[in-house]
Amino acid sequence: MTTAPIRVSVAGARGRMGSQAVAAVEAADDLELVAALGRGDDLAAAAGSDVFVDLTVPDQVMANVEHALAQGMHVVTGTTGFTPERVEQVRRWADAAGRNVLVATNFGIGAVLVMQLAAKAARFFESVEVVELHHPAKVDAPSGSAIRTARLIAQARAEAGLGPSPDATETALEGARGAVVDGIHVHAVRMRGMTAHQEVILGGPGETLTLRDDTYDRAAYMPGLLVGVRQVASRPGVTVGLEHYLDLD
C-alpha cells in the first residue's frame, strides 16, 4: 500500500535557511512541496498543505502560525523570538484548531544534544556559563538556542538545590559579564567567518568540562527539520524543543 506524501509549504523560502528547507523537501521521496513563500507572498498559496514550515522573522511568525493553524495545517517553526507568552498564545490557537506545533529553537542534532547534555551535567558543577558565536548578520542576541540552553541548565540546577555560580565581581563595564538568563551568564559573539556555534563551560574544583557544537553549513539543520515535518502530525499539542521528537530518554 502506497502512503501519500506529506504536503509541505515553507515560509521564508528565500532566506538562507528557507532555501535549504525547500531543497530538502523537494529531495525527500515522502514529502511534496506545495508552496515556497517569500515576504509579501499570499499565504493562500499554502492551501491544502499538511505541514506549514515557518522560517521567517519574529515580526511575521505569529501571523503566519495563526493563519496556518486556522487553515488546518500542523506547524513546524524555527523562527526566533518565541517568548513564553508567545508559546502560550500559539497553544491556544493550536488547541482551538486541533492541530500540532513544533517550536524548535535549533534544528541541529548536535546543538540539541549539547543542550541536553549540559542540563544533565549542570548539577555536578559549581559554575556554568554559555558562550554562543554567530555570523554578524544575526539579528538577535543572545541566540534563541543559548537562551533555551541557559533555561534548561537553570532548571536542572534548581532541581538539584544549587545556588548561583560563584562570582565575586564588584565592578564591571556594562555587558562585561554577558546577559543573565535565569541566573546563568550568556555571552554572545558576532564575527565574520562564523556560522553558528555554542559552547557550555562547566567548572568545579580542579576541573572544567566544555561541551561545544560547531555548525559550518545550514545543511546541518535539515535532518532535524525533516524529523519535525514527519512527526508533527503524531505529536499532540505544542512542543518546544526538537529533543522531544528524538526520544533521547
N, C-alpha and C positions, 0 to 999 in steps of 0.2 A: 504494500500500500504506500503510495507516494504522499508525503506530507507537504502541504502548501508552504511556500516560503513566507517568512516573516516580512511584512511590508513596512519599510522604514523611510522616514523623512528626516533630513538633517538641516537644522537651522544654524547659521554661522558657517555655511558651506564654503565661503570664500576666504575664511581665515586659515591660519596655519594648522590648527587642529582640525577644523571642519573639513578642509580639503582632503586631509588624510582619512578622515572618517568616511567621507563619500567614497573614496577609492577602496577602503576596506569593505564597506557594504557591497559595493559592486563586485568585488572579487570573491565574496562568500557565496557558495552554492545554495545555502539555505536562507539567504536574505535577498530581498528585492528592493531596490531604491525607487521610491515614489517621487520624491522631490528633494532638490538641493537648493535651499533657500538662503539668500543673502539679505543684508539690511535693506528694508524697504519692499521686499517681495511680499506678495499676498499669501498669507498663511493658508488660504483656501486651497492652494496647490497641494497641501499635505492631506487633503481629504481621503479617507479610505486607508490611511496608514494604521498599522497595528502599534507601532512604536514611534514616538517623536523624540529625536535626539537634539538637545539644545546645547550648543557650544558657542554662545553669543557673549554678551557682556551684562554686568549686573543691572543696568537700566532697561534692558529688554527682556530678561529671562522670565520675570514674574508674569508679564502679559502673555508671553508665549506658552508658558506652562498652563496658565489658566485656560487659554484657548484650546490647547491640545487635550486637556482633560475633559473639557466641556464637549469636545467632539468625539469622545470615546476612545482616545488613544492612551496607552501607557507612556510614561515619560522617563527618559534617561538624560540627566544633565550633569555636565562637568563644569558649568559656569560658576565663577567665584561669587562671593557676596552673600552666601546663604547664612544669615543670622538665625538664631533660634526662633525669632519672631517670624521670619520668612518661612522657615520649615513648618511652623505651626499653621501658617496660612495655607501652604501647599497641602498639608494634611487635611484641612477642612475641605479644600477643593477635591482632593482625591477621594475622601470618604463620600462626598456628595455624588461624585461621578462613578464610584465603584471601580476605580482604576488604580494602578500602582505607579509608584515613582521611586527611582533611584537617584539620590543626590550624592554624587561622588566628588570628594574634594581632590581625588587623584585617581586616574585610571592605571597608573603604573604599578605592575605587580610588585616590583622591588620596593617602590615607595610605600606601598600599603604594608608590606612585610616589615619595613623599618618602623612604621608607626606601631604595629602590634608588638614587635619585639621590644621596643622602647618602653611601652606600657608594662610589659611583663618584667622588664629589668628594673624599673624605676624604684620598686620597694626595697631593693638591695643596696642602693647607693644614697649617700647623704646629699650629693649635689647633682644637678642636671640642668643643662641649657641646650637650646635648639638654635642651630645656625642654618639658614636657607640662603642659597645663592642662585640668582636667576639673571637672564638677559635684561638689558636696560630698557626694553620696550614693555616690560610687565607693568601693569597699571596699579597693582595693589601691593601693599607691604604691611605686615608680613604676608606671605602666601597663605591661601586657604589651607593647604596641606600642613604648613607649620603651625597654624592656629589649632587645627584639629589634633596634631601630634601633641602639642602642649596641653590641650584639654584632656586627652587620654592619659598622659603622664600624671597630670594633676589629680585626676580621678583615682588612679592607681595608688598614688602616694597618700591621698586622703583615706582610702580604704585600709591602707597599711598603718595608719596613725602617724605618719611622718609629718613633721613641721616644715617650715620654709628651708630652702637650701641655705647654708651658712654664707653670710656676706657682711663684712664689716665696713663696706663703703659708707663714708660720711659725706664726702663732697664729690661731685662728678659733673662734667659737662652734660647738658641735656642730650639724652639719647645714647650716652656712652655705654649704658648697661642694657640697651635694647628696649624693646617693648616688653610688657609684662602681661601674660595671658594666664589667668587663673593661678597667679603666683609663680609662673615659670617664665624665665627670661628667654626672649626670642630675638635673634639678630638677623637682619635682612641685608644681603649684599646684592647690588645691581652692577653687573660688569659685562662689558663686551667680551664675547667669546664663550660666555656661559649659556647653557640652555636651561636646565632645571636640576638642582642639586640640593640635598638636605643631609645634615648630619645631626645626630643627637650625641652629646658628650655627657657621660655619667661618671661621677667620681666618688671615691671613698678613700679611707686611709691607705696610702701606699699604692693605689692603682686607679686607672681610668679605663672606661670602656667606651669606644666610639662606634656608633652604627651609622653608616653612610650609604646613600643611594645616589648614583650619578646617571642622569638621563642626557644623552647626546643627540637624540633624534626623537621627534614626536611619534615616530613609528612604534616606539616602546609602549605608547598608551593604547594602541589598537587592540591587542589581545584582551585587555581588561575592559575596554569599551564594548567589545563584541560579547564578552561574558554578560555584561549588563543588558545588552539588547536581547540576547537569547533567553535570559532568565527573568526579566522584569515581570512578565505576564504571570509567572508562577510564584512570585514573592509578594504576598499581600501587604497593602498599605504603603507607607512612606518609609524607605530605608535610607539612612545616612551612612555612607561609607561602603566602598566596594568589598571590604573584608567580609561583610555578612553574606556575600554571594560566593565566597571562596571556600566556605566550610573549613576554616582554619582550626576549629576546635576538634 
